[in-house]
Amino acid sequence: MLSEERNRTLTQVGPGTPMGELLRRYWMPIAGASELDARPTKAVRLLCEDLVLYKDKGGRYGLIDRHCPHRRADLSYGMVEDCGLRCNYHGWLFDEAGACREMPYDDIVDPASDLKVGVKVKAYPVRECAGLLFAYMGPAPVPPLPVYDALTWTNGWREVVTSDIPCNWLQCQENSCDPVHFEWMHDNWSARLKGSEALSAKHLKVAFEEFEHGFLYKRVREGQPEGSPFWTVGRVALWPIGFFLGQHFEWRVPVDDENTLSIAWFFARVPKGREPYVQKSVPTWKSPLTHPNGEWISSHVINQDILAWVGQGRIADRSKEYLSASDRGIVMMRKRYFDEIEKVRRGEDPKGVVRDEAAAACIVLPLADRAQFVEGLAIEDWPKDRLMSKRMRGHPWCYGQPDEVWADFASAMGIDPGLREEG
């Protein structure tokens, strides 16, 4: 249970707030790179700041203030140039560092003027990795982008899935250190929705450990030996806003105090014998959260999670909670956030910030079934595999995978697209 004041400390993310200042010390995914293929500009809101993401004709990415400093026009409707983004109102041109490169009329009537030298918009660095665009919104010196080894895997097919979630980021992230909800939400409740009264295997014990890049949750369920990787290795609650399960990452990116951008990155290794495989483009698609009648979608894993998060309210009132033994990981996580807030106040680097370029270039996270993703499975073994038996029938995590994305996946894997069970 948290007091209202301590709950505000963890949930408010605007500039100058304790949590906002902590989260600005990290690179965060903000979009799929392919989102800028059809239109090279995108309005985004991150950590209570209104910005525009763009890709100029020179291939450079920028993330700058959404409003032109001249007359406050909306730069998300601007025009990309060889270097930078030009305002569509009066033509002022800004580069990815926020510097004003051109003031067309002023440059003509007063070529000697140094007015544009003093004009600068807020700008943040952007990096592309594995089909994702990451941004850093914190102070200098900018740390290197941490590249988790899964993002470097080869011979695989990737996709990025986004969702706009109408609640605070923390109730989303706390889900990543909560193993018991799998038994009830994803197993028992899913069965009940399908008309079955059968109960899934019970959790017999859970454990939580902290490591450099987050927390591990471990569990033993009925019928599971303690030698199982679910107990010996566990799953990663990725610090500070992520979750890693091998076949995918999830990030819960704070938009503002009451909204979250969910970004999930999925990987499927092509079957043995189909190598080498090089994906031409990583598709990005948005997963809808509700049916046309307004009812929440509950058929897919992440959609179920989102329903639970939103059900806690825009900002969960943690002063009314009753935590139990299964919530030890959540308590550990909250304590770590408070501790790292204090580090930032002292001017120190918080947990998980990597300054060494070589170390950041490939960070290996704990993963039980690594060989499956690195070496692959024969296609005849897919129906017997816990993960791939689901993937060959559709997208089990997010509702609404577009037909063309499914077709590309099926082609890459060499499976019959007719095996799909959901649209």
ROLUMPA-793629 format. One record per residue (C-alpha): residue in three letters; x, y negated, z negated. Coordinates in nm, 2 decimals, m for minus. Each point is the difference from the previous one (the first is absolute). Last residue first. Layout:
BEGIN
PT  residu      px      py      pz
PT     Ala       X       Y       Z
...
This chain:
BEGIN
PT  residu      px      py      pz
PT     Gly   m0.84    1.23    3.85
PT     Glu    0.01    0.31   m0.22
PT     Glu    0.07    0.37    0.06
PT     Arg    0.27   m0.02    0.26
PT     Leu    0.10    0.34    0.15
PT     Gly   m0.10   m0.13    0.34
PT     Pro    0.33   m0.19    0.03
PT     Asp    0.16    0.34    0.05
PT     Ile    0.35   m0.02   m0.15
PT     Gly    0.33   m0.09    0.17
PT     Met    0.12   m0.21   m0.29
PT     Ala    0.07   m0.31    0.21
PT     Ser   m0.32    0.05    0.20
PT     Ala   m0.21    0.04   m0.31
PT     Phe    0.14   m0.32   m0.15
PT     Asp   m0.06   m0.19    0.32
PT     Ala   m0.36    0.13    0.02
PT     Trp   m0.06   m0.09   m0.37
PT     Val    0.12   m0.36    0.07
PT     Glu   m0.22   m0.03    0.30
PT     Asp   m0.30    0.12   m0.19
PT     Pro    0.05   m0.26   m0.27
PT     Gln    0.05    0.13   m0.36
PT     Gly   m0.31   m0.10   m0.19
PT     Tyr    0.03    0.13   m0.35
PT     Cys    0.34    0.02   m0.18
PT     Trp    0.17    0.29   m0.17
PT     Pro   m0.12    0.32    0.18
PT     His    0.09   m0.11    0.35
PT     Gly   m0.12    0.27    0.24
PT     Arg   m0.01    0.38    0.03
PT     Met    0.38    0.05    0.07
PT     Arg    0.07   m0.22   m0.29
PT     Lys   m0.18    0.21   m0.25
PT     Ser    0.18    0.33    0.08
PT     Met    0.32   m0.22    0.01
PT     Leu   m0.02   m0.08   m0.37
PT     Arg   m0.06    0.32   m0.19
PT     Asp    0.17    0.22    0.26
PT     Lys   m0.15    0.32    0.13
PT     Pro   m0.17   m0.15    0.31
PT     Trp    0.33   m0.17    0.09
PT     Asp    0.21    0.32    0.00
PT     Glu   m0.08    0.08    0.37
PT     Ile    0.13   m0.35    0.09
PT     Ala    0.34    0.08   m0.14
PT     Leu    0.08   m0.23   m0.29
PT     Gly    0.24   m0.30   m0.01
PT     Glu    0.37   m0.04   m0.10
PT     Val   m0.01   m0.35   m0.16
PT     Phe   m0.36   m0.02   m0.10
PT     Gln   m0.05    0.36   m0.11
PT     Ala    0.35    0.00   m0.15
PT     Arg   m0.10   m0.28   m0.24
PT     Asp   m0.27    0.20   m0.18
PT     Ala    0.05   m0.11   m0.36
PT     Leu    0.10   m0.37    0.05
PT     Pro    0.20   m0.22   m0.23
PT     Leu    0.09   m0.32    0.19
PT     Val    0.32   m0.05    0.20
PT     Ile    0.09   m0.36    0.06
PT     Cys    0.17   m0.06    0.34
PT     Ala    0.12   m0.34    0.11
PT     Ala   m0.04   m0.15   m0.35
PT     Ala    0.30    0.18   m0.13
PT     Ala    0.22   m0.13    0.28
PT     Glu   m0.13   m0.36   m0.03
PT     Asp    0.06   m0.01   m0.38
PT     Arg   m0.24   m0.24   m0.17
PT     Val   m0.28    0.24   m0.08
PT     Val   m0.30   m0.13   m0.20
PT     Gly   m0.16    0.30   m0.17
PT     Lys   m0.05   m0.15   m0.34
PT     Pro    0.03   m0.38   m0.03
PT     Asp    0.30   m0.21    0.09
PT     Glu    0.08   m0.24   m0.29
PT     Gly   m0.08   m0.37   m0.04
PT     Arg   m0.12    0.03   m0.36
PT     Arg   m0.36   m0.05    0.11
PT     Val    0.05    0.27    0.26
PT     Lys    0.11    0.24   m0.27
PT     Glu   m0.31   m0.09   m0.21
PT     Ile   m0.23    0.09    0.29
PT     Glu    0.19    0.33    0.03
PT     Asp   m0.09    0.09   m0.36
PT     Phe   m0.36   m0.09    0.05
PT     Tyr   m0.02    0.21    0.32
PT     Arg    0.18    0.29   m0.18
PT     Lys   m0.26    0.00   m0.28
PT     Arg   m0.28    0.03    0.26
PT     Met    0.17    0.29    0.17
PT     Met    0.06    0.19   m0.32
PT     Val   m0.37   m0.05   m0.11
PT     Ile   m0.11    0.13    0.35
PT     Gly    0.22    0.30   m0.03
PT     Arg   m0.14    0.08   m0.34
PT     Asp   m0.35   m0.01    0.13
PT     Ser   m0.07    0.38   m0.01
PT     Ala    0.01   m0.02   m0.38
PT     Ser   m0.28   m0.25   m0.03
PT     Leu   m0.07   m0.37    0.06
PT     Tyr   m0.32   m0.16   m0.12
PT     Glu   m0.04   m0.31    0.21
PT     Lys   m0.20   m0.32   m0.10
PT     Ser    0.29   m0.24   m0.01
PT     Arg    0.10    0.13    0.34
PT     Asp   m0.26   m0.20    0.18
PT     Ala    0.06    0.11    0.36
PT     Ile    0.03   m0.30    0.24
PT     Arg   m0.24    0.01    0.29
PT     Gly   m0.20    0.27   m0.18
PT     Gln    0.09    0.35   m0.10
PT     Gly   m0.21    0.14    0.28
PT     Val    0.25   m0.15    0.25
PT     Trp    0.27    0.23   m0.12
PT     Ala   m0.23    0.31    0.00
PT     Leu   m0.13   m0.06    0.35
PT     Ile    0.36   m0.07    0.11
PT     Asp    0.11    0.34   m0.12
PT     Gln   m0.28    0.18    0.18
PT     Asn    0.09   m0.19    0.32
PT     Ile    0.36    0.12   m0.05
PT     Val   m0.11    0.36   m0.01
PT     His   m0.27    0.00    0.27
PT     Ser   m0.38    0.06    0.00
PT     Ser   m0.10   m0.27   m0.25
PT     Ile   m0.09   m0.30    0.22
PT     Trp   m0.17   m0.26   m0.21
PT     Glu   m0.36   m0.08    0.09
PT     Gly   m0.05   m0.33    0.18
PT     Asn   m0.26    0.13    0.25
PT     Pro    0.26   m0.03    0.28
PT     His    0.22    0.24   m0.20
PT     Thr    0.27   m0.14   m0.23
PT     Leu    0.38    0.01   m0.04
PT     Pro    0.11   m0.03    0.36
PT     Ser    0.36    0.12    0.08
PT     Lys    0.20   m0.24    0.20
PT     Trp    0.24    0.12    0.27
PT     Thr    0.36   m0.03    0.08
PT     Pro    0.17    0.21    0.27
PT     Val    0.38    0.07   m0.01
PT     Ser    0.13   m0.03    0.35
PT     Lys    0.21    0.21    0.23
PT     Gln    0.05    0.30   m0.23
PT     Val    0.31    0.20    0.07
PT     Tyr   m0.02    0.38   m0.01
PT     Pro    0.30    0.22    0.04
PT     Glu   m0.13    0.25   m0.09
PT     Arg   m0.32    0.18    0.08
PT     Gly    0.15    0.34   m0.10
PT     Lys   m0.09   m0.03   m0.37
PT     Pro   m0.32   m0.19   m0.04
PT     Val    0.01   m0.38    0.00
PT     Arg    0.05   m0.16   m0.34
PT     Ala   m0.30   m0.20   m0.12
PT     Phe    0.05   m0.34   m0.17
PT     Phe   m0.25   m0.24   m0.14
PT     Trp    0.04   m0.36   m0.12
PT     Ala   m0.27   m0.14   m0.22
PT     Ile   m0.06   m0.38   m0.05
PT     Ser   m0.27   m0.10   m0.25
PT     Leu   m0.05   m0.38   m0.01
PT     Thr   m0.14   m0.11   m0.34
PT     Asn   m0.25   m0.26   m0.11
PT     Glu   m0.11   m0.16   m0.32
PT     Asp    0.32   m0.16   m0.14
PT     Asp    0.14   m0.07    0.35
PT     Val    0.11    0.21    0.29
PT     Pro    0.19    0.24   m0.22
PT     Val    0.15    0.29    0.21
PT     Arg   m0.09    0.34   m0.11
PT     Trp    0.24    0.22    0.19
PT     Glu   m0.06    0.36    0.10
PT     Phe    0.27    0.23    0.14
PT     His   m0.06    0.32    0.19
PT     Gln    0.08    0.36    0.08
PT     Gly    0.24    0.00   m0.29
PT     Leu   m0.23   m0.11   m0.28
PT     Phe    0.13   m0.35   m0.07
PT     Phe   m0.20   m0.27   m0.19
PT     Gly    0.06   m0.37    0.00
PT     Ile   m0.03   m0.33   m0.18
PT     Pro    0.31   m0.05   m0.23
PT     Trp    0.15    0.26    0.00
PT     Leu   m0.11    0.32    0.18
PT     Ala   m0.22    0.23   m0.19
PT     Val    0.18    0.31    0.12
PT     Arg   m0.13    0.36   m0.02
PT     Gly    0.13    0.30   m0.20
PT     Val    0.33    0.18    0.02
PT     Thr   m0.01    0.30   m0.24
PT     Trp   m0.38   m0.02   m0.07
PT     Phe   m0.16   m0.05    0.34
PT     Pro    0.31    0.18    0.13
PT     Ser   m0.14    0.32   m0.14
PT     Gly    0.23    0.18   m0.25
PT     Glu   m0.26   m0.06   m0.27
PT     Pro   m0.23    0.24    0.18
PT     Gln   m0.34   m0.13    0.13
PT     Gly   m0.31    0.21   m0.06
PT     Glu   m0.16   m0.27   m0.22
PT     Arg    0.17   m0.33    0.05
PT     Val    0.35   m0.12   m0.10
PT     Arg    0.09   m0.36    0.06
PT     Lys    0.29   m0.25    0.06
PT     Tyr   m0.02   m0.37    0.04
PT     Leu    0.32   m0.18    0.10
PT     Phe    0.06   m0.37   m0.05
PT     Gly    0.16   m0.27    0.20
PT     His    0.32   m0.07    0.19
PT     Glu    0.27    0.04   m0.26
PT     Phe   m0.18    0.29   m0.19
PT     Glu   m0.28    0.03   m0.25
PT     Glu   m0.15    0.32   m0.11
PT     Phe   m0.36    0.11   m0.05
PT     Ala   m0.15    0.34   m0.11
PT     Val   m0.33    0.18    0.05
PT     Lys   m0.14    0.31   m0.15
PT     Leu   m0.28    0.25    0.06
PT     His   m0.18   m0.18    0.29
PT     Lys   m0.30    0.21    0.09
PT     Ala   m0.04    0.19    0.33
PT     Ser   m0.30   m0.12    0.20
PT     Leu   m0.36    0.03   m0.10
PT     Ala   m0.27    0.15    0.23
PT     Glu   m0.33   m0.17    0.00
PT     Ser    0.00   m0.05    0.38
PT     Gly   m0.23   m0.23    0.20
PT     Lys    0.26   m0.18    0.20
PT     Leu    0.00   m0.30   m0.22
PT     Arg    0.04    0.24   m0.30
PT     Ala    0.32    0.14    0.16
PT     Ser    0.14   m0.34    0.05
PT     Trp   m0.08   m0.08   m0.36
PT     Asn    0.18    0.31   m0.13
PT     Asp    0.31   m0.02    0.22
PT     His    0.09   m0.36    0.10
PT     Met   m0.16   m0.18   m0.29
PT     Trp    0.02    0.25   m0.28
PT     Glu    0.32    0.20    0.04
PT     Phe    0.18   m0.28    0.19
PT     His   m0.09   m0.24   m0.28
PT     Val    0.22    0.20   m0.23
PT     Pro    0.32   m0.12    0.17
PT     Asp   m0.02   m0.37   m0.10
PT     Cys    0.33   m0.18    0.07
PT     Ser   m0.09   m0.11    0.35
PT     Asn   m0.35   m0.11   m0.12
PT     Glu    0.17   m0.28   m0.20
PT     Gln    0.08   m0.16    0.34
PT     Cys   m0.36   m0.05    0.10
PT     Gln   m0.10   m0.14   m0.33
PT     Leu    0.30   m0.23    0.02
PT     Trp   m0.08   m0.15    0.34
PT     Asn   m0.32   m0.18   m0.10
PT     Cys   m0.32    0.07    0.18
PT     Pro   m0.17   m0.04    0.34
PT     Ile    0.22    0.25    0.20
PT     Asp    0.09   m0.09    0.36
PT     Ser    0.12    0.32    0.16
PT     Thr    0.30    0.08    0.22
PT     Val    0.13    0.32    0.17
PT     Val    0.34    0.03    0.16
PT     Glu    0.08    0.30    0.22
PT     Arg    0.31    0.22    0.06
PT     Trp    0.08    0.30    0.21
PT     Gly    0.32    0.19   m0.08
PT     Asn    0.32    0.12    0.16
PT     Thr    0.21   m0.22   m0.23
PT     Trp   m0.01   m0.10   m0.37
PT     Thr    0.13   m0.35   m0.07
PT     Leu   m0.31   m0.13   m0.19
PT     Ala    0.01    0.31   m0.22
PT     Asp    0.35   m0.11   m0.11
PT     Tyr   m0.13   m0.31   m0.18
PT     Val    0.14   m0.32    0.15
PT     Pro    0.03   m0.27   m0.26
PT     Leu    0.02   m0.33    0.18
PT     Pro    0.31   m0.18   m0.10
PT     Pro   m0.03   m0.25   m0.28
PT     Val   m0.06   m0.37    0.08
PT     Pro    0.22   m0.23   m0.20
PT     Ala   m0.21   m0.19   m0.02
PT     Pro   m0.35   m0.03   m0.16
PT     Gly   m0.30    0.22    0.07
PT     Met   m0.25    0.05    0.28
PT     Tyr    0.16    0.29    0.18
PT     Ala   m0.20    0.15    0.29
PT     Phe   m0.02    0.35    0.15
PT     Leu   m0.14    0.09    0.34
PT     Leu   m0.07    0.37    0.05
PT     Gly    0.06    0.21    0.32
PT     Ala    0.29    0.19   m0.15
PT     Cys    0.17   m0.32   m0.13
PT     Glu   m0.05   m0.36    0.11
PT     Arg    0.13   m0.29   m0.21
PT     Val   m0.16   m0.33   m0.09
PT     Pro    0.16   m0.30   m0.18
PT     Tyr   m0.23   m0.26   m0.17
PT     Ala   m0.08   m0.35    0.12
PT     Lys   m0.15   m0.31   m0.16
PT     Val    0.00   m0.28    0.25
PT     Lys    0.27   m0.25    0.07
PT     Val    0.01   m0.36    0.12
PT     Gly    0.30   m0.20   m0.10
PT     Val    0.20    0.07    0.32
PT     Lys   m0.32   m0.07    0.20
PT     Leu    0.02   m0.37   m0.07
PT     Asp    0.36   m0.03    0.12
PT     Ser   m0.10   m0.25    0.27
PT     Ala    0.25   m0.05    0.29
PT     Pro   m0.24    0.13    0.26
PT     Asp   m0.26   m0.26   m0.09
PT     Val   m0.29   m0.01    0.25
PT     Ile    0.07    0.35    0.14
PT     Asp    0.10    0.19   m0.31
PT     Asp   m0.29   m0.17   m0.18
PT     Tyr   m0.25    0.14    0.25
PT     Pro    0.14    0.36    0.00
PT     Met    0.09    0.04   m0.37
PT     Glu    0.24    0.29    0.04
PT     Arg    0.21    0.24   m0.21
PT     Cys   m0.16   m0.04   m0.34
PT     Ala    0.17    0.24   m0.24
PT     Gly   m0.21    0.26   m0.17
PT     Ala    0.27    0.27    0.01
PT     Glu   m0.19    0.19    0.26
PT     Asp   m0.01   m0.30    0.23
PT     Phe   m0.25   m0.28    0.02
PT     Leu   m0.13   m0.20    0.30
PT     Trp   m0.22   m0.30   m0.01
PT     Gly   m0.24    0.01    0.29
PT     His   m0.27   m0.24   m0.10
PT     Tyr   m0.30    0.23   m0.08
PT     Asn    0.12    0.34    0.13
PT     Cys    0.28    0.01   m0.25
PT     Arg    0.31    0.17    0.15
PT     Leu    0.14    0.32   m0.15
PT     Gly    0.37    0.09    0.03
PT     Cys    0.28    0.07    0.24
PT     Asp   m0.11    0.11    0.35
PT     Glu   m0.34   m0.15   m0.08
PT     Val   m0.30    0.13   m0.19
PT     Met   m0.31   m0.22    0.03
PT     Gly   m0.20   m0.09   m0.31
PT     Tyr   m0.35    0.12   m0.10
PT     Ser    0.14    0.15   m0.33
PT     Leu    0.16   m0.35   m0.03
PT     Asp   m0.32   m0.15   m0.14
PT     Ala    0.03   m0.38    0.03
PT     Arg    0.12   m0.19   m0.32
PT     Arg    0.05   m0.33    0.18
PT     His    0.38    0.00    0.02
PT     Pro    0.10    0.26   m0.26
PT     Cys   m0.15    0.27    0.22
PT     His   m0.21    0.24   m0.22
PT     Arg    0.05    0.38   m0.03
PT     Asp    0.33   m0.04   m0.17
PT     Ile    0.26    0.23    0.15
PT     Leu    0.07    0.37    0.07
PT     Gly    0.22    0.05    0.30
PT     Tyr    0.10    0.29    0.21
PT     Arg    0.25   m0.03    0.28
PT     Gly   m0.05    0.18    0.33
PT     Gly    0.12   m0.28    0.22
PT     Lys   m0.36   m0.07    0.11
PT     Asp   m0.10   m0.07   m0.36
PT     Lys   m0.15    0.24   m0.24
PT     Tyr   m0.24   m0.15   m0.26
PT     Leu   m0.13    0.02   m0.35
PT     Val   m0.20   m0.30   m0.13
PT     Leu   m0.03   m0.10   m0.36
PT     Asp   m0.25   m0.08   m0.27
PT     Glu    0.16    0.06   m0.35
PT     Cys   m0.19    0.17   m0.29
PT     Leu    0.26    0.29   m0.02
PT     Leu   m0.05    0.06    0.37
PT     Arg   m0.26   m0.13    0.24
PT     Val    0.05    0.07    0.37
PT     Ala   m0.10   m0.16    0.33
PT     Lys    0.14    0.19    0.29
PT     Thr    0.19   m0.11    0.31
PT     Pro    0.14    0.20    0.29
PT     Arg   m0.34    0.12    0.13
PT     Ala   m0.02    0.33    0.18
PT     Asp    0.34    0.13   m0.13
PT     Leu    0.00   m0.17   m0.33
PT     Glu   m0.19    0.28   m0.19
PT     Ser    0.27    0.24    0.14
PT     Ala    0.24   m0.11   m0.27
PT     Gly   m0.23    0.12   m0.27
PT     Ala   m0.07   m0.25   m0.26
PT     Ile    0.11   m0.15   m0.34
PT     Pro    0.24    0.25   m0.15
PT     Met    0.17   m0.14   m0.31
PT     Trp    0.36   m0.09   m0.07
PT     Tyr    0.04   m0.07   m0.37
PT     Arg    0.10   m0.29   m0.22
PT     Arg   m0.34   m0.17    0.07
PT     Leu   m0.17    0.26   m0.21
PT     Leu    0.17   m0.13   m0.32
PT     Glu   m0.09   m0.36    0.07
PT     Gly   m0.36    0.09    0.07
PT     Met   m0.01    0.21   m0.32
PT     Pro    0.11   m0.29   m0.22
PT     Thr   m0.21   m0.26    0.19
PT     Gly    0.19   m0.28    0.17
PT     Pro   m0.13    0.07    0.35
PT     Gly   m0.32    0.21   m0.02
PT     Val   m0.01    0.36   m0.11
PT     Gln   m0.24    0.02   m0.30
PT     Thr   m0.06    0.36   m0.10
PT     Leu    0.27    0.09   m0.25
PT     Thr    0.00   m0.32   m0.19
PT     Arg   m0.38   m0.02    0.01
PT     Asn   m0.02    0.34   m0.17
PT     Arg    0.24   m0.12   m0.27
PT     Glu   m0.23   m0.29   m0.07
PT     Glu   m0.32    0.21    0.00
PT     Ser    0.16    0.24   m0.25
PT     Leu    0.11    0.33    0.13
PT     Met   m0.13    0.35   m0.09
